[in-house]
Amino acid sequence: MAGFKALKGQGHGMTLFMAFLYFDMSFMVWTMLGPLSTEITEALALTGHMMTAGEKATLLSLPILSGAILRIVLGFGVDKFGAKKTALVAQFIVISALLMAYILGSTITYNQLLIVALGLGFAGASFAVALPQAGQWYPPKLQGVVLGIAGAGNIGVVIDFLFAPKIAEIWGWEAVFLVGAVMAIVVFVAYLFLAKDAPAEVYTVRPKKLKDYGKLLKDRDTWWFNLFYAISFGGFVGFAGYMKVYLMNTYQIDMSAFGEAYLNEENVKVVAGYFGAFCIFAGAVLRPVGGAIADKLGGVKSLYFFFGTVAILAILNATMTLPFGLAIVVLFLIMANLGMANGAVFQLVPQRFGKDIGIMTGIVGAAGGLGGTALIQTLGWSKGAFDGYAAGFMIFATVVLLAIAGISLVKTRWRTTWGVQAGGRI
């Protein structure tokens, strides 16, 4: 609470609010294809295109992949043109992609959907714009609370799963893109008039250069953090994007029975959205909890626990046919621990790379997006090759176990080198 009180009279409150709103809106449309995957698959089938498991995975992973790469591109844009101009261009592209999907509607082809997915990647890259724009207005001692507020927009993915399937049921899946476009236009106009770049007397731009990225990429610790975040954030966004496909393919009969019995809801796609939102909500809101636990116990010890729990649950899901209720609990706990692991990773990164945190945020954030892409593709491959997801979950668990082994390799070196002067628990 003291942190929030300290914001009074500091920085630019409206820019902070608009950064949050822009990030929230962007995160919502970035993951929009996930909760609409079943409806879009059925629409393409009516036009004669039966999507394979691989094609579905490619469609769902493309916004994640492009968002990862574009984070670095937009980061350069912030330095070169300013955060506001960069954000407005990115928002315009996203709005165009949403309107394209709505206008084409039931006549849309798979290749056109890939173009839409690519455009939505600009929404995923908003992380590289909204957080710096908010942070530039505030002194170092307030960066934690400021970036926490601006970054809370990842709750947007939960909004997707709660409302997108219901809107699609009532007005058609195309209407979801129209609603998203209208909301994005409102945010665009508000952002245009209310958000401001920090003036020179408040913030001095220090443009990033390619050699700065190259220098950090030569540091082995960069790659360890890339691996950890590729698992934590990549796991979160990957499971979030694929959640509805997984639930529909695995537990459709159970969800239909549950909906009719408890929700008076016959449309199983809407019920899948509700359960998906329930699981994703855990990862979205528990990130700061993970950071707080890491502050108290140390990032290394926290990652041991979070990753260890995820590995055990993923193996359980891979080796047993879980009843529907238990499967939801397992998915909820997987997402919760991935979300907390996100906070733990970024408890360590600023301590190791404090002077280069801006560049490292872009590098590690891109690794997270690539991890999400790989997870979706792995689950899609597993479904296509074996008509199930056991192999996909087992591969994910194996990667998590490798990361745990990696933590064991670096923990002593970290604690006896940079950890000595880090200022926080390692």
Secondary structure as the mmCIF struct_conf table of DSSP 4:
data_model
#
loop_
_struct_conf.conf_type_id
_struct_conf.id
_struct_conf.beg_label_comp_id
_struct_conf.beg_label_asym_id
_struct_conf.beg_label_seq_id
_struct_conf.end_label_comp_id
_struct_conf.end_label_asym_id
_struct_conf.end_label_seq_id
HELX_RH_AL_P HELX_RH_AL_P1 ALA A 2 ALA A 6
TURN_TY1_P TURN_TY1_P1 LEU A 7 GLY A 9
BEND BEND1 GLN A 10 GLY A 11
HELX_RH_AL_P HELX_RH_AL_P2 GLY A 13 TRP A 30
TURN_TY1_P TURN_TY1_P2 THR A 31 LEU A 36
HELX_RH_AL_P HELX_RH_AL_P3 SER A 37 LEU A 46
TURN_TY1_P TURN_TY1_P3 THR A 47 GLY A 48
HELX_RH_AL_P HELX_RH_AL_P4 ALA A 53 PHE A 81
HELX_RH_AL_P HELX_RH_AL_P5 ALA A 83 LEU A 104
HELX_RH_3T_P HELX_RH_3T_P1 GLY A 105 THR A 107
HELX_RH_AL_P HELX_RH_AL_P6 TYR A 110 GLY A 124
TURN_TY1_P TURN_TY1_P4 ALA A 125 SER A 126
HELX_RH_AL_P HELX_RH_AL_P7 PHE A 127 GLY A 135
TURN_TY1_P TURN_TY1_P5 GLN A 136 TRP A 137
BEND BEND2 TYR A 138 TYR A 138
HELX_RH_3T_P HELX_RH_3T_P2 PRO A 140 LEU A 142
HELX_RH_AL_P HELX_RH_AL_P8 GLN A 143 GLY A 151
HELX_RH_3T_P HELX_RH_3T_P3 ALA A 152 ILE A 155
HELX_RH_AL_P HELX_RH_AL_P9 GLY A 156 TRP A 171
HELX_RH_AL_P HELX_RH_AL_P10 TRP A 173 LEU A 194
HELX_LH_PP_P HELX_LH_PP_P1 ASP A 197 PRO A 199
TURN_TY1_P TURN_TY1_P6 ALA A 200 VAL A 202
HELX_RH_AL_P HELX_RH_AL_P11 LEU A 210 LEU A 217
TURN_TY1_P TURN_TY1_P7 LYS A 218 LYS A 218
BEND BEND3 ASP A 219 ASP A 219
HELX_RH_AL_P HELX_RH_AL_P12 ARG A 220 PHE A 258
HELX_RH_PI_P HELX_RH_PI_P1 GLY A 259 LEU A 263
HELX_RH_AL_P HELX_RH_AL_P13 VAL A 268 VAL A 285
BEND BEND4 LEU A 286 LEU A 286
HELX_RH_AL_P HELX_RH_AL_P14 ARG A 287 LEU A 297
HELX_RH_AL_P HELX_RH_AL_P15 GLY A 299 THR A 319
BEND BEND5 MET A 320 MET A 320
HELX_RH_AL_P HELX_RH_AL_P16 PHE A 324 ARG A 352
BEND BEND6 PHE A 353 PHE A 353
HELX_RH_3T_P HELX_RH_3T_P4 GLY A 354 ASP A 356
HELX_RH_AL_P HELX_RH_AL_P17 ILE A 357 PHE A 386
BEND BEND7 ASP A 387 TYR A 389
HELX_RH_AL_P HELX_RH_AL_P18 ALA A 390 THR A 416
TURN_TY1_P TURN_TY1_P8 THR A 417 THR A 417
HELX_RH_3T_P HELX_RH_3T_P5 TRP A 418 VAL A 420
BEND BEND8 GLN A 421 GLY A 424
#
